[in-house]
Amino acid sequence: MTVIGFSFTKMLVEKKNPVKGKVNINNNVGIKNLEETKLNINTKRKALKLEFEFSSTYEPNIGKILLTGEVIYLIDKDKAAEAVKNWKKNKKLEKDMLTTVLNNVLAKCNVQALILSKDMNLPPPIPLPKVGEKPRK
């Protein structure tokens, strides 16, 4: 079970107002759809296409970054059918699959959101490392 493909389908960045005062940034990521897809490879496994949405909302009413895309996930045949059935029934994924897919999505989306925020003069949507002094005792 592994991610074998990733692509963005939409990148939207919008700056409504200048950045002033305290800015709250709310990041959210979720799976919007899951379906089986065809790949001409290994017959013991199936490919699932998962559609995702990542957003960073800058409050109060400053801006928004929205990224959508697709992840191709390779999985054993028997687990693929179960995953599709479970998704159709209650919109849930198995914990291992969800963790792998979301970590992959976050790794790519956080970098892209950082680039877009820089281009639009918005604060970075994720905390960046900082150098600081240790307090003296």
N, C-alpha and C positions, 0 to 999 in steps of 0.2 A: 504494500500500500504506500503509494508515493505520488507526489505532485510531479507531473511531467510537462505541464504547459501553463503559461500565464499570459494574459493579455488585457490591456485596458480597452474599454469600449467607449468611455466618456471621461473627459477631464473638464471640469467647470470650476472656475475661480472667479469670485465676485467680491469687489470692495465697494461697499455702499457709503461708508462714512470714514473720515480720518480716524486714526488710532489716537485716542486721548484717554488719560486716566487709567483706571483698572480695567483690564480686558480679561474676560472669562472665555476660555477655549474648551469646547466640549467635543471630544473625539468619539466617534461611533463607528463600528464595523458590524456587518451582518451578512448572512447568506440569504439571498432573495429567491433562488430557485436551484433545483437539482434535477438533472435528467441524464439518461444514458446517451452516449455519443459513439459514433463509429470510428474506430481506428484500425488500420490494416497491420496489426502486430499480434504478438503472443495470444494464442487462442485460449489459454488458461485464465486470462484476465480480461476484464472489461474496463472501459473508460467512462467516467462520469464527468459531466460538465456542471460546475457549480458557478452560479452567477453571484457576484458580491457587490456590496455598496459600502464605501468608506466616506465619512464626512467629518469635517472640522468646522464647527460653527463658532464664530467670533461674536461675543455679546459684550455690550449692548448694541445690537443692530449694526455691526461693523463690517462683517463679511462672511463668506462661506467658501469652503473647498469641497467639491464633490467628485469622487472618483468611482466609476463602476467598471466592471470587467468580468473576466471568466478565468476559472482555474480548471485544468484537466487533471483528474485524479485517477490513477491506475489502481484497480482493486480486483480481488479474486471474484470469479463469476458468481459464486453463490452469495457472497456478501454484497455484490452489486445489486442484485434483485431485491435483497432485503433492505438495502439502503434506500432505493427508489420507492419501495412500498412504504417504508417508515416515513419518508419525506412527504409522500402524497397524503398519508393518514394524519400526521400531526406536526409536520414541518420541523422535525428534529433530526439531528445527525448523531451517529455514534461518537462518543467522547474522543477517541483516538483520531478519527477522521476530522472532526471539528477542530481539534487542537492543531493538527498538521496543516490544515487548509488556512485557518485564521493566522497562524504564525507566518506562513508564506505570504499571505495577503498583507499583513501588517508590515513585514520587512520591506516589501516593494512600495506600498502606499505611503508609509511614513517618509521614505526618501523622496518620492514624487511630491508629496504635500509640502515638504520642506523647500524644494526647488520652487514650486508655485508660490508659496508664501513670500519667498525672497523676491521673486519677480514682481509681486504686487505690493511690496513694502508692508506686508502683514507680519506680525510676530510669528516666530516658528511655532507650529502646532504641537511640537514635542519639546520637552526640556533638553537643552543642550548642555554638554559638560562645561564646567567653569573652573578656573584656577582660583584658589583662594588661600589665604594664610591661615595657619592653625592658630587658634587662640593661645596666647601666652599664659603660663601659669604663675 
